[in-house]
Amino acid sequence: MARLISRRAVAVTFGALVLTLAGGGIAAAQTTTAAKPAAQNGQPGDRAAAPAGQPQVTAAEAAAAKAALTEGVSPSFINGSTSFAVVSSTGVLLRSRDAVSATKYGPGQYQVIFNRSLTKAAFLATIGTTDHCCVPQAGEISVAPRLSTPNGVFVQTYDSAGVPADRPFHLAVFTP
């Protein structure tokens, strides 16, 4: 008996359907966030926000990021590498590999600049302690590429209720 549809075709069709439905759910969820107050959307109170909810990049910040990008790149970046940053709740860069600066913009809003391009990188962040003791306060964290800054990462931290809150964090950057 001949098979009309292969298992692979069924799996691909099912996967496409799932992704389509998941994408629609994300789009519907996104439209409801616009009704939240600015503080819950992560918008900074004293700086104009870009469309993605990040503070606008100033000319001085862009120049500093560009200078950090050209400071020198170690040979380990040729075949991929892992960089990291440990940042305090006040925005101080405490420990790092390849991170050159951290900036705090507002409640729970941080920027971390690295000495290399991160355009093809993956980011992983977690709320973490900055000392050698204790468990950190509970909270949530999100991470994204920094607008108009190819070597920057934007991090937002929240309390357990989803309200922007200052939290120390650990950030890992993986490049192919």
Backbone as a chain_set.jsonl record, in Angstrom:
{"seq": "MARLISRRAVAVTFGALVLTLAGGGIAAAQTTTAAKPAAQNGQPGDRAAAPAGQPQVTAAEAAAAKAALTEGVSPSFINGSTSFAVVSSTGVLLRSRDAVSATKYGPGQYQVIFNRSLTKAAFLATIGTTDHCCVPQAGEISVAPRLSTPNGVFVQTYDSAGVPADRPFHLAVFTP", "coords": {"N": [[0.844, -1.169, 0.0], [0.644, 2.141, -0.874], [2.042, 5.066, 0.562], [0.564, 8.173, 0.909], [1.17, 10.605, 2.122], [4.091, 11.629, 3.631], [5.705, 10.992, 6.805], [7.418, 13.022, 7.545], [6.41, 15.232, 6.139], [3.961, 15.553, 7.412], [4.842, 16.193, 9.99], [6.213, 18.622, 9.506], [4.111, 20.234, 8.561], [2.417, 20.238, 10.807], [4.162, 21.503, 12.655], [4.417, 24.046, 11.447], [1.793, 24.934, 11.697], [1.54, 25.049, 14.506], [3.48, 27.024, 15.119], [2.366, 29.197, 13.757], [-0.046, 29.566, 15.152], [0.992, 30.082, 17.702], [2.418, 32.426, 17.214], [0.318, 34.163, 16.594], [-0.903, 34.298, 19.085], [1.046, 35.603, 20.533], [1.115, 38.074, 19.259], [-1.448, 38.994, 19.859], [-1.27, 39.168, 22.618], [0.63, 41.13, 22.86], [-0.648, 43.481, 22.049], [-2.237, 44.126, 24.199], [-0.512, 45.072, 26.129], [-0.027, 47.718, 25.671], [-1.921, 49.205, 26.938], [-1.151, 49.368, 29.538], [0.152, 51.272, 32.325], [2.903, 53.583, 31.889], [5.028, 53.009, 33.637], [4.8, 50.274, 34.094], [5.263, 49.251, 31.592], [7.917, 49.482, 31.374], [8.967, 51.878, 30.609], [11.197, 54.572, 30.722], [11.071, 57.231, 33.079], [12.326, 59.736, 32.831], [13.523, 59.927, 30.339], [13.015, 59.994, 26.827], [11.381, 57.316, 25.264], [12.29, 54.729, 22.997], [10.635, 53.023, 20.246], [10.762, 50.297, 21.03], [10.662, 50.244, 23.772], [13.004, 50.807, 25.031], [15.359, 53.163, 26.4], [16.255, 56.046, 24.47], [19.249, 56.075, 22.537], [21.893, 58.114, 23.256], [24.037, 60.543, 21.599], [26.543, 60.629, 22.823], [26.593, 58.163, 24.158], [26.495, 56.416, 21.975], [28.935, 57.038, 20.751], [30.727, 56.218, 22.77], [30.171, 53.472, 22.845], [30.971, 52.74, 20.284], [33.687, 53.318, 20.453], [34.442, 51.419, 22.37], [34.034, 49.135, 20.912], [36.087, 49.115, 19.109], [38.351, 48.761, 20.621], [39.981, 46.533, 20.694], [40.173, 43.165, 19.972], [40.174, 39.947, 21.216], [41.785, 36.886, 20.071], [40.085, 34.731, 20.656], [37.538, 35.147, 19.743], [37.282, 34.351, 17.174], [36.474, 31.665, 16.689], [34.103, 31.557, 18.09], [32.729, 32.271, 21.321], [32.237, 32.8, 24.862], [31.012, 35.434, 26.686], [30.659, 37.453, 29.645], [28.874, 39.281, 32.213], [28.624, 40.643, 35.442], [26.426, 42.499, 37.172], [25.623, 45.061, 39.443], [22.724, 46.079, 41.417], [22.695, 48.79, 41.294], [23.796, 49.377, 38.899], [26.518, 49.019, 38.528], [29.33, 47.625, 37.019], [30.617, 44.716, 38.064], [32.089, 42.269, 37.757], [33.53, 40.733, 34.886], [33.859, 39.373, 31.566], [35.021, 40.576, 28.727], [33.069, 42.586, 28.817], [32.724, 46.088, 28.941], [31.451, 48.239, 30.102], [28.682, 49.256, 32.206], [25.45, 50.617, 32.488], [22.931, 52.242, 34.318], [19.628, 53.109, 33.72], [17.015, 53.663, 34.676], [14.44, 52.621, 36.991], [15.132, 49.307, 37.202], [16.293, 49.202, 34.618], [18.905, 48.612, 32.424], [22.025, 48.908, 30.652], [24.518, 47.086, 29.008], [27.734, 47.179, 27.754], [29.862, 45.646, 25.41], [33.127, 44.616, 24.168], [33.003, 43.877, 21.523], [31.23, 43.032, 18.497], [27.842, 42.038, 18.757], [25.946, 41.099, 17.075], [25.195, 38.588, 16.077], [24.775, 37.117, 18.309], [23.652, 35.215, 21.186], [21.706, 35.79, 24.095], [21.659, 35.395, 27.629], [20.233, 35.842, 30.714], [20.043, 36.246, 34.269], [18.543, 36.846, 37.454], [20.728, 37.578, 40.045], [23.087, 37.194, 42.76], [25.544, 39.527, 43.948], [27.567, 39.036, 45.59], [29.352, 36.592, 47.596], [27.513, 35.108, 48.957], [24.333, 34.081, 50.065], [20.915, 34.045, 48.763], [19.474, 35.57, 45.926], [17.023, 38.291, 45.809], [13.69, 37.52, 44.828], [12.51, 37.702, 41.466], [12.059, 38.922, 38.091], [13.447, 38.862, 34.776], [14.43, 40.353, 31.684], [15.923, 40.396, 28.439], [17.541, 42.003, 25.688], [18.839, 42.896, 22.419], [20.66, 45.967, 22.317], [19.269, 48.969, 21.165], [20.413, 50.397, 18.155], [23.073, 49.893, 18.778], [25.521, 47.859, 18.179], [27.173, 46.398, 19.858], [25.97, 46.257, 22.305], [23.804, 45.365, 25.078], [20.517, 45.278, 26.314], [18.945, 45.234, 29.404], [16.215, 44.408, 31.47], [14.881, 44.439, 34.712], [12.574, 43.072, 37.097], [10.241, 43.028, 39.869], [8.586, 40.306, 41.615], [5.933, 40.755, 41.016], [5.946, 41.861, 38.544], [6.578, 44.529, 38.288], [8.801, 47.137, 37.395], [11.963, 46.895, 38.905], [14.957, 47.414, 40.758], [17.443, 45.084, 40.398], [20.214, 42.959, 41.017], [22.167, 41.303, 38.478], [23.235, 38.536, 36.377], [24.752, 38.21, 33.286], [25.101, 36.427, 30.334], [26.734, 36.027, 27.228], [26.632, 34.482, 24.187], [28.402, 33.578, 21.333], [28.518, 32.466, 17.929]], "CA": [[0.0, 0.0, 0.0], [1.476, 3.332, -1.01], [1.768, 6.147, 1.506], [0.353, 9.409, 0.171], [1.812, 11.714, 2.826], [5.177, 11.112, 4.473], [5.703, 11.452, 8.197], [8.123, 14.307, 7.6], [5.49, 16.277, 5.676], [2.982, 15.762, 8.475], [5.527, 16.889, 11.081], [6.47, 20.001, 9.082], [2.821, 20.924, 8.519], [1.992, 20.438, 12.188], [5.051, 22.517, 13.228], [4.046, 25.353, 10.899], [0.525, 25.312, 12.307], [1.802, 25.432, 15.891], [4.174, 28.324, 15.123], [1.403, 30.226, 13.34], [-0.952, 29.827, 16.268], [1.76, 30.709, 18.784], [2.701, 33.798, 16.798], [-0.914, 34.931, 16.742], [-1.106, 34.532, 20.511], [2.005, 36.605, 20.968], [0.673, 39.366, 18.743], [-2.622, 39.419, 20.62], [-0.82, 39.539, 23.954], [1.389, 42.36, 22.775], [-1.517, 44.647, 21.923], [-2.82, 44.474, 25.488], [0.457, 45.729, 26.99], [-0.02, 49.155, 25.423], [-2.857, 49.85, 27.842], [-0.565, 49.471, 30.866], [0.835, 52.523, 32.599], [4.279, 53.627, 31.397], [5.94, 52.375, 34.595], [4.731, 48.825, 33.943], [5.816, 48.908, 30.295], [9.361, 49.633, 31.43], [9.367, 53.136, 30.004], [11.859, 55.435, 31.685], [10.32, 58.437, 33.36], [13.014, 60.979, 32.512], [14.052, 59.914, 28.99], [12.068, 59.547, 25.807], [11.584, 55.911, 24.952], [12.229, 54.292, 21.617], [9.472, 52.166, 20.061], [10.906, 48.984, 21.667], [10.626, 50.374, 25.215], [14.33, 51.118, 25.538], [15.694, 54.585, 26.312], [16.973, 56.443, 23.266], [20.704, 56.1, 22.63], [22.396, 59.469, 23.023], [25.228, 60.597, 20.762], [27.695, 60.284, 23.657], [26.56, 56.71, 24.385], [26.856, 55.769, 20.712], [30.372, 57.218, 20.566], [31.417, 55.371, 23.743], [30.01, 52.088, 22.411], [31.82, 52.563, 19.102], [35.074, 53.294, 20.933], [34.653, 50.128, 23.028], [34.028, 48.119, 19.871], [37.366, 49.132, 18.397], [39.456, 48.697, 21.572], [40.836, 45.366, 20.523], [39.418, 41.942, 20.098], [41.067, 38.819, 21.415], [41.614, 35.848, 19.063], [39.08, 33.739, 21.031], [36.274, 35.451, 19.097], [37.264, 33.815, 15.819], [35.703, 30.434, 16.657], [33.012, 31.623, 19.055], [33.159, 32.422, 22.703], [31.24, 33.193, 25.838], [31.356, 36.605, 27.483], [29.694, 37.599, 30.727], [28.923, 40.47, 33.05], [27.893, 40.627, 36.7], [26.082, 43.908, 37.362], [24.905, 45.323, 40.696], [21.417, 46.721, 41.249], [22.925, 50.214, 41.026], [24.342, 49.513, 37.552], [27.979, 48.961, 38.537], [29.898, 46.412, 36.457], [31.463, 44.167, 39.121], [32.999, 41.287, 37.167], [33.143, 40.523, 33.498], [34.785, 38.984, 30.508], [34.73, 41.324, 27.505], [32.171, 43.725, 29.044], [33.531, 47.267, 29.259], [30.71, 49.192, 30.922], [27.265, 49.034, 32.5], [24.758, 51.871, 32.78], [21.563, 52.115, 34.833], [18.816, 54.205, 33.205], [15.865, 53.929, 35.532], [14.123, 51.428, 37.778], [15.254, 48.037, 36.51], [16.736, 49.328, 33.229], [20.363, 48.609, 32.357], [22.713, 48.668, 29.392], [25.862, 46.537, 29.168], [28.489, 47.324, 26.518], [30.964, 44.699, 25.256], [34.176, 45.111, 23.272], [32.874, 43.236, 20.223], [29.885, 43.036, 17.942], [26.98, 40.977, 19.27], [24.815, 41.019, 16.149], [24.777, 37.198, 15.884], [24.915, 36.484, 19.616], [22.49, 34.85, 21.999], [21.849, 36.361, 25.439], [21.023, 34.688, 28.722], [20.383, 36.645, 31.928], [19.335, 35.765, 35.446], [18.706, 37.619, 38.678], [21.784, 36.91, 40.789], [23.736, 37.98, 43.803], [26.822, 40.117, 43.562], [28.557, 38.646, 46.594], [29.552, 35.147, 47.679], [26.607, 34.597, 49.973], [22.905, 34.349, 50.053], [20.068, 33.865, 47.597], [18.977, 36.897, 45.545], [15.584, 38.554, 45.889], [12.944, 36.973, 43.7], [12.185, 38.68, 40.449], [12.022, 38.523, 36.691], [14.439, 39.58, 33.977], [14.334, 40.208, 30.235], [17.138, 40.86, 27.795], [17.378, 42.255, 24.255], [19.925, 43.7, 21.852], [20.491, 47.404, 22.539], [18.957, 49.694, 19.941], [21.458, 51.179, 17.486], [24.359, 49.644, 19.419], [25.785, 46.459, 17.854], [27.916, 45.721, 20.925], [25.272, 46.51, 23.55], [22.692, 44.532, 25.511], [19.596, 45.984, 27.184], [18.396, 44.316, 30.393], [15.201, 44.953, 32.357], [14.592, 43.577, 35.854], [11.275, 43.331, 37.691], [9.954, 42.244, 41.066], [7.745, 39.145, 41.297], [4.636, 41.219, 40.519], [6.118, 42.393, 37.202], [6.831, 45.967, 38.34], [10.235, 47.376, 37.284], [12.66, 46.983, 40.192], [16.407, 47.263, 40.654], [17.918, 43.769, 40.82], [21.517, 42.585, 40.444], [21.98, 40.228, 37.51], [24.343, 37.938, 35.666], [24.441, 38.192, 31.869], [26.026, 35.642, 29.509], [26.585, 36.283, 25.801], [27.209, 33.373, 23.425], [28.522, 33.857, 19.897], [28.879, 31.272, 17.146]], "C": [[0.895, 1.239, 0.0], [1.052, 4.379, 0.021], [1.64, 7.444, 0.725], [1.086, 10.582, 0.811], [2.871, 11.128, 3.758], [5.065, 11.666, 5.892], [6.372, 12.818, 8.322], [7.197, 15.448, 7.178], [4.442, 16.588, 6.736], [3.608, 16.553, 9.614], [5.779, 18.355, 10.733], [5.174, 20.807, 9.068], [2.317, 21.222, 9.921], [2.842, 21.517, 12.866], [4.702, 23.912, 12.739], [2.742, 25.853, 11.508], [0.725, 25.779, 13.744], [2.474, 26.795, 15.96], [3.238, 29.459, 14.717], [0.468, 30.581, 14.48], [-0.231, 30.501, 17.425], [2.071, 32.157, 18.447], [1.48, 34.686, 16.924], [-1.201, 35.241, 18.193], [-0.169, 35.59, 21.039], [1.563, 37.989, 20.497], [-0.529, 39.88, 19.523], [-2.221, 39.859, 22.017], [-0.098, 40.873, 23.919], [0.476, 43.581, 22.712], [-2.11, 45.057, 23.26], [-1.833, 45.199, 26.387], [0.464, 47.242, 26.795], [-0.939, 49.894, 26.389], [-2.298, 50.007, 29.253], [0.031, 50.854, 31.084], [2.299, 52.436, 32.154], [5.245, 52.921, 32.335], [5.93, 50.859, 34.448], [5.231, 48.37, 32.583], [7.327, 49.04, 30.28], [9.85, 50.914, 30.789], [10.054, 54.006, 31.041], [11.09, 56.737, 31.859], [10.989, 59.705, 32.868], [13.613, 61.012, 31.109], [12.989, 59.438, 28.034], [12.396, 58.113, 25.427], [11.514, 55.683, 23.452], [11.024, 53.356, 21.478], [9.565, 50.821, 20.789], [10.899, 49.074, 23.188], [11.972, 50.659, 25.842], [14.546, 52.627, 25.493], [16.443, 54.867, 25.009], [18.477, 56.429, 23.529], [21.156, 57.522, 22.324], [23.644, 59.41, 22.147], [26.473, 60.206, 21.558], [27.751, 58.784, 23.919], [26.96, 55.958, 23.123], [28.351, 55.872, 20.459], [31.167, 56.329, 21.523], [31.328, 53.901, 23.344], [30.891, 51.79, 21.203], [33.286, 52.5, 19.504], [35.387, 51.953, 21.599], [34.759, 49.006, 22.004], [35.376, 48.021, 19.178], [38.567, 49.018, 19.321], [40.379, 47.514, 21.379], [40.048, 44.118, 20.838], [40.392, 40.79, 20.229], [40.795, 37.738, 20.382], [40.537, 34.822, 19.403], [37.749, 33.984, 20.333], [36.176, 34.84, 17.707], [36.367, 32.583, 15.739], [34.561, 30.42, 17.667], [33.547, 31.715, 20.471], [31.963, 32.761, 23.581], [31.782, 34.383, 26.615], [30.33, 36.709, 28.592], [29.879, 38.924, 31.432], [28.112, 40.208, 34.305], [27.685, 42.087, 37.073], [25.271, 44.055, 38.652], [23.567, 45.997, 40.408], [21.538, 48.218, 40.994], [23.556, 50.45, 39.655], [25.853, 49.493, 37.486], [28.419, 47.606, 37.979], [30.915, 45.868, 37.452], [32.505, 43.184, 38.6], [32.564, 41.084, 35.733], [34.246, 39.848, 32.708], [34.258, 39.669, 29.261], [33.706, 42.444, 27.667], [33.031, 44.911, 29.473], [32.785, 48.286, 30.103], [29.282, 48.714, 31.15], [26.674, 50.376, 32.903], [23.364, 51.555, 33.284], [20.778, 53.334, 34.361], [17.692, 54.609, 34.137], [15.571, 52.683, 36.327], [14.181, 50.164, 36.913], [15.736, 48.092, 35.083], [18.25, 49.503, 33.173], [20.833, 48.397, 30.919], [24.086, 48.115, 29.727], [26.536, 46.595, 27.807], [29.66, 46.342, 26.534], [31.951, 45.233, 24.231], [34.131, 44.457, 21.899], [31.425, 43.264, 19.761], [29.104, 41.822, 18.445], [25.8, 40.716, 18.33], [24.338, 39.591, 15.902], [24.805, 36.421, 17.191], [23.57, 36.095, 20.213], [22.755, 35.34, 23.414], [21.096, 35.514, 26.448], [21.284, 35.494, 29.986], [19.572, 36.028, 33.056], [19.546, 36.731, 36.596], [19.76, 36.876, 39.496], [22.369, 37.8, 41.854], [25.052, 38.527, 43.283], [27.9, 39.834, 44.595], [28.623, 37.122, 46.652], [28.632, 34.496, 48.7], [25.176, 34.83, 49.541], [22.223, 34.088, 48.711], [19.517, 35.234, 47.217], [17.482, 37.039, 45.772], [14.912, 37.959, 44.66], [12.638, 38.081, 42.699], [12.182, 38.061, 39.067], [13.03, 39.365, 35.935], [14.16, 39.345, 32.5], [15.561, 40.859, 29.615], [16.897, 40.997, 26.296], [18.621, 42.953, 23.732], [19.628, 45.176, 22.09], [20.253, 48.083, 21.206], [20.167, 50.476, 19.431], [22.842, 50.987, 18.093], [24.715, 48.174, 19.199], [26.56, 45.695, 18.923], [27.261, 45.929, 22.287], [24.116, 45.563, 23.796], [21.836, 45.363, 26.46], [18.932, 44.963, 28.094], [17.352, 45.055, 31.222], [14.947, 43.948, 33.471], [13.297, 44.04, 36.516], [11.176, 42.597, 39.023], [9.012, 41.107, 40.66], [6.366, 39.52, 40.777], [4.732, 41.801, 39.109], [6.328, 43.894, 37.143], [8.34, 46.191, 38.236], [10.874, 47.6, 38.654], [14.146, 46.754, 39.967], [16.809, 45.912, 41.231], [19.313, 43.548, 40.238], [21.302, 41.414, 39.48], [23.307, 39.738, 36.951], [23.906, 37.806, 34.208], [25.517, 37.388, 31.149], [25.705, 35.904, 28.045], [27.337, 35.176, 25.061], [27.247, 33.757, 21.96], [28.969, 32.603, 19.166], [30.346, 31.285, 16.738]], "O": [[1.811, 1.342, 0.816], [-0.133, 4.55, 0.308], [2.534, 7.78, -0.052], [1.574, 11.463, 0.103], [2.584, 10.246, 4.567], [4.411, 12.68, 6.131], [5.942, 13.662, 9.108], [7.205, 16.513, 7.795], [4.077, 17.747, 6.936], [2.99, 17.476, 10.146], [5.581, 19.233, 11.572], [5.154, 21.952, 9.521], [1.845, 22.325, 10.197], [2.302, 22.361, 13.58], [4.69, 24.86, 13.524], [2.598, 27.04, 11.801], [0.15, 26.786, 14.158], [2.084, 27.636, 16.77], [3.31, 30.556, 15.271], [0.219, 31.756, 14.746], [-0.785, 31.397, 18.062], [1.993, 33.025, 19.317], [1.595, 35.845, 17.321], [-1.689, 36.326, 18.51], [-0.544, 36.388, 21.898], [1.632, 38.959, 21.252], [-0.617, 41.073, 19.813], [-2.775, 40.823, 22.546], [-0.208, 41.663, 24.857], [0.81, 44.622, 23.278], [-2.456, 46.224, 23.442], [-2.252, 45.879, 27.323], [0.92, 47.972, 27.675], [-0.752, 51.087, 26.629], [-2.893, 50.698, 30.079], [0.378, 51.536, 30.12], [2.861, 51.345, 32.055], [6.194, 52.29, 31.871], [6.961, 50.219, 34.659], [5.594, 47.204, 32.429], [7.959, 48.739, 29.267], [11.03, 51.028, 30.458], [9.535, 54.161, 32.146], [10.529, 57.275, 30.905], [10.3, 60.664, 32.519], [14.167, 62.038, 30.716], [12.163, 58.59, 28.372], [13.564, 57.751, 25.286], [10.775, 56.359, 22.736], [10.451, 52.94, 22.484], [8.529, 50.254, 21.137], [11.115, 48.058, 23.847], [12.076, 50.745, 27.065], [13.976, 53.304, 24.638], [17.18, 54.015, 24.512], [18.917, 56.741, 24.635], [20.843, 58.068, 21.266], [24.236, 58.345, 21.976], [27.358, 59.53, 21.034], [28.83, 58.193, 23.904], [27.688, 54.967, 23.196], [28.973, 54.911, 20.005], [32.176, 55.748, 21.126], [32.301, 53.162, 23.486], [31.486, 50.716, 21.11], [34.046, 51.707, 18.949], [36.476, 51.41, 21.415], [35.491, 48.038, 22.209], [35.759, 46.948, 18.711], [39.701, 49.162, 18.864], [41.497, 47.532, 21.894], [39.348, 44.037, 21.847], [41.33, 40.671, 19.442], [39.685, 37.666, 19.856], [40.105, 34.094, 18.509], [36.897, 33.095, 20.333], [35.094, 34.815, 17.121], [35.573, 32.468, 14.805], [34.103, 29.345, 18.055], [34.664, 31.291, 20.769], [30.847, 32.976, 23.106], [32.893, 34.332, 27.141], [29.25, 36.125, 28.5], [30.896, 39.599, 31.273], [27.034, 39.618, 34.241], [28.649, 42.827, 37.268], [24.354, 43.277, 38.917], [23.313, 46.432, 39.285], [20.588, 48.847, 40.529], [23.822, 51.593, 39.286], [26.424, 49.91, 36.479], [27.935, 46.563, 38.419], [31.961, 46.482, 37.666], [33.676, 43.266, 38.969], [31.391, 41.24, 35.396], [35.398, 39.771, 33.135], [33.159, 39.365, 28.798], [33.492, 43.198, 26.718], [33.955, 44.759, 30.271], [33.413, 49.118, 30.757], [28.75, 47.892, 30.405], [27.324, 51.174, 33.578], [22.686, 50.688, 32.732], [21.207, 54.468, 34.574], [17.461, 55.799, 34.352], [16.387, 51.761, 36.337], [13.37, 49.986, 36.005], [15.602, 47.096, 34.372], [18.808, 50.414, 33.786], [20.142, 47.797, 30.095], [24.751, 48.616, 30.633], [25.982, 46.119, 26.816], [30.363, 46.217, 27.537], [31.655, 46.186, 23.511], [35.129, 44.48, 21.178], [30.512, 43.494, 20.554], [29.644, 40.719, 18.544], [24.777, 40.173, 18.748], [23.176, 39.396, 15.548], [24.852, 35.191, 17.179], [22.514, 36.576, 19.804], [23.893, 35.311, 23.883], [20.026, 34.982, 26.153], [22.435, 35.798, 30.299], [18.554, 35.375, 32.828], [20.598, 37.361, 36.704], [19.683, 35.654, 39.622], [22.169, 39.015, 41.847], [25.597, 38.037, 42.294], [29.018, 40.337, 44.487], [28.005, 36.444, 45.831], [28.952, 33.439, 49.243], [24.891, 35.707, 48.726], [22.873, 33.934, 47.677], [19.125, 35.997, 48.101], [16.764, 36.049, 45.911], [15.504, 37.905, 43.582], [12.526, 39.252, 43.062], [12.288, 36.845, 38.903], [13.422, 40.441, 36.386], [13.708, 38.269, 32.11], [16.161, 41.762, 30.198], [16.152, 40.218, 25.702], [19.378, 43.537, 24.507], [18.468, 45.587, 22.066], [20.948, 47.808, 20.228], [20.857, 51.138, 20.206], [23.705, 51.85, 17.929], [24.257, 47.318, 19.957], [26.596, 44.465, 18.894], [27.922, 45.792, 23.316], [23.523, 45.025, 22.862], [22.366, 46.073, 27.314], [18.416, 43.948, 27.626], [17.572, 46.196, 31.63], [14.812, 42.752, 33.216], [12.963, 45.225, 36.504], [11.93, 41.659, 39.28], [8.68, 40.968, 39.482], [5.694, 38.694, 40.16], [3.716, 42.193, 38.535], [6.265, 44.482, 36.063], [9.1, 45.505, 38.92], [10.385, 48.395, 39.457], [14.54, 45.989, 39.087], [16.554, 45.624, 42.4], [19.567, 43.911, 39.089], [20.367, 40.63, 39.647], [24.337, 40.407, 37.032], [22.801, 37.338, 33.933], [26.709, 37.637, 31.332], [24.537, 35.994, 27.667], [28.529, 34.964, 25.284], [26.246, 34.21, 21.404], [29.704, 31.78, 19.712], [30.811, 30.356, 16.077]]}, "num_chains": 1, "name": "protein.A"}
